[in-house]
Amino acid sequence: MVNFLFVLTLFILNLPLIVYMDAAEPWQLGFQDPATPIMQGIIDLHHDIFFFLTVILLFVVWMLGRTLWHFRANKNPIPENIVHGTAIEIAWTVTPSLILMLIAIPSFALLYSMDEVVDPAVTIKAIGHQWYWSYEYSDYTNSEGAGIAYDSYMIPEDDLELGQLRLLEVDNRVVVPANTHVRMIVTSADVLHSWAVPSLGIKCDAIPGRLNQTSLFIKREGVYYGQCSELCGANHAFMPIVVEAVALDDYLSWISNKLEE
C-alpha cells in the first residue's frame, strides 16, 4: 500500500510535465510532435484525409463483399445483364468530386501558409556541403564588421556523450529564438541537398546557384533533429541537422558570445 501511494504521488507530481518527441524513435509509425503551426497543420490535414480514406475503404470493401455474396455462381447461374444505371453513375461521379473539394480547400490553405514568409526578425542562411552544413547569421556583425558563420558536423559515434543521439548530434547547433518569426535561406555549395526537420514541418531543397527560402515560427523551446533528405553522395546519411529553440534572452546571450569569438 505504501509503495502504491508513493508511485501515485510521483505520477500526480509529474502530471504537468510533457515529454515531446522531437527525434525519430525506433519502429516509429506516426509523426513527431509538432513544434510549429505549419507542422500542426500538416498533421491535421493528414488526419482529415485519413478519415475520408477510411470511410472510402470500408465502403468499397463492403460493396465488394456484398457483390461477391449476392452474385455468386450457385445463387445466380445466369449472369445479370446490366448495361448502365444513370443514378449510380451520377452518384459515383458527384460524390468523389465533393470529397476532393473537401480535401482541396484545407490543402490549398496549408500550401499558401507554407509559402508565406511573415516579416522575419531573424534571417539564417543554411549552406549544404558534402557532407556537412554551414550556417550564416547575416543580421549581426561585430565591431570589425564580421558576421556569425560556422560549420556543423555530425559527432562521431565514439565521441557521443550519455544521452546524445547516434547519427543525429552535431558539434554546432542552429540556435533560434522561440516564438519568433525566422527566415531560412537554403542553398548548396556543391550538389543537391535538402534541409529537413520533421518536427518543424520543413523540407527545403538546397540547390547550387539558387536560393530557396522558408519560414519558421517555433512555438516552444526544445531541440529538434533532422537530416539531409536528398541523396547527395556516399556520406549522405551523416549530415544531420539540429535546431535548438531557446528563450529570447538566452538567444541574445548566445549571439553576443558568438560575436566575441
N, C-alpha and C positions, 0 to 999 in steps of 0.2 A: 504493500500500500504506500509506503514511504517513497519507494522508487517510482511508482506511478505518479504521485503528486509532484515529485522532482522533475520528471520528464514533462508533465503537463505544464508546470511553471515555466520551464525553459521554452516550451512551444509558444505559450502566451507572450512571453517577453520578446520573442523573435518574430511575432506576427507583423510588426511594422516593416521588417526588413524584406526587401525584394531582391532576389538574385536574378539578374538579367543574363541571358545567353547571347553574348556578343561575339562568339567564335564558334567555328564548326565543332560539332560533337560526333563521336563515333556512332555510326548507324543512324545518323540524323535523317529524318524524312521531311520535317516541316521547315518553316522559315526561322531565321534567327529573330530575336526580339527587335522590334523597330525602334530606332532612335531618332528618326526624322519624320516629319509629316508625309514626305514622299513615300518612304517605306511603309508607313501605316496605310497609305492609300493603295499601294501595290498589294498588300496583304488583304485589305478589304475587297478589292476588285477580284482577287483570286477566289476568295470565299464566295462572292456573289456568282461568279462564273461557275464555280464548282457546284453550287446549288442547282443551276439550270442543267449542268451536266448530269447530275444525279437523277433529277426528275426525268430527263430525256432517256437516260439509260434504263431506268425502271420501266418506263412506258414502252420502249422498244422490246425489252425482254418479255414484258407481259404480252404484248401483241404477238411476238414471235411464238411464245409458248401456247397462246390461245389458238393461233392459226395451226400449229402442228397438231394440237389435240383435236380440234373440231374438224379438220380436213384431212385426217389420216386416212390411209388407203382402205382399211377394213370398215370404216364408217362411211366413206364416200368413194365407192368403187368407180363411179363415173365422175370425173373431174368437173368442177363448176366452170362454166363458161362466162366469165365476167370480162366485158370489154373495157368499160370505164365507168367511173361514177363522178359526176360533176361536183357534188357536195364534198366528197372526200378529197378531190383534187384541189378544190379551193381551200379546204382546211389545212392540207399539208403544204400549201404554198404560203398562206397568210400567217399561220402560227409560227413557222421558223423566222419569217420576216420580222414579226413583232419581238421575238426573242432576241434576234440580232440587234434590233434597235435598242432594246433594254440593256444589252451588253455594250453597245457602241457609245451611248451617251456618257456613262461614267468613265469609259476608257479614253475617250477624246478629252474629257476634262482633266484626267490624270496626265495624259501626254502633254497637254498645254502647260500644266503646272510644272512638269519636269523640265520643260524648255525655258520657262520663265526665270530670269535672273533678277531678283529684287536688289535694289541699291545696296551693294555689299560694303560691309565695314572692314573686311579683310580680304586680300587677294593673295592666293598662293599658287605658284606655278610648279607643277609636277612634271619632271622630265624622265622618261624611261630610257634605260641603258641595258645593254647585255652585260650583267644581269643584276641590276640594282636600280634604285630610284634616286633622283636628286630633287631637292626642293628649294624654292626661292621665295622669300617674303619681300616683295618689292616695295611695300608700304613703309618700310623702316630703314633708316640709314643712320650711321654713327657720325661723329664729328669729321671723320675722314672721307665721308661720302660712300663708305662701303655698306652694302646691304647684308641681309641674312641669307646665306646659301650653304647647304650641306648635303652630303650623300647619306643614303640609308641602305645599309647592307643587312642581310639576314645573319643572325647569330648562329654560328655552327653548333651542332648538337652537343659537342664536347664542352662548349663554353656556357651552356644553359644553366641558369640558377634554378633552385627549387621553386616550382610553381609556374615557370615560364613554358610557353607552348612550343613544341617542336615544329620547325619549318614555318613558324608564324612570327617569331620575335625578331626585332630589328635593333640595331645599335642606336639609331636616331629616329625617334617617332615624329609624326606630324602633330604638332600641338596647336589646337584651335580653341577659341572661347566658346563655351556653351551658350545657347540661346542668343546667338549672333549670326547674322547673315554672312556667309563666307562664299567667295567665288573661287572655284578651282579651274585653273587653266592647265590643260594637259597636252603634252606633245612628246615627241621621241627624238633621240639623237642618232638612232641607227635603224632599227627595224620596227615593225608594228608591235605595240604593247597595248595593254588595256588596264586602266586604273579602276579597280573594282573593290568595293567594301559592302558586303551584303546587308549588314545592319543599318547602313545609311541609305540603302536603295540607290547606289551609284555604280554605274559601269560605263566608263568614258574611254573611248579608244584613243591611244597615243600614236599619232601618225607623223612620220618625219616630214618636216617642212610645212606642217599645218598646226594651228592652234584650235583645240576644241575646249569649250568651257561648259561647266555645270555648276550648280549651286548647292550649298549645304546650309542646313539650319538644324543643328543638333540640340535636342530638347533636354538632354540630361548629361551629366558628367559621366565619363567612363572611358574605357579603352576598347577600340573597335578594330577588328582584324579583317584583312582582305588579302588578295593575291593578284598577281598579273593574270588576266583572263584571256590573253591572246597568245597563241603558240609563237614563241619568239626564239627558239633555239634549244640547245642542249640543256641549259640550266633554267629553263622557263619555270620550273616548279620551285625555284629557290630565290624568288624575288618578292617576298611578302610586303604587305602594306599595313602599318599600324597607325591609327589616328587616335589621339588622346584629347578628349574634350575636358577642359578644366574651367574653373571659375574665372571671371574676368581679372580679378586681382592676381591670381596665380599666372594667368597668361601674360599680363603686363610684366610681372617679375621675370618670367622666362624670356620674354623679348629683351628686357634690359640686360640679362645675363648673356644672351647671345650676341648682343651688340658690343659687349665688353670683351668678348673672346677675340 
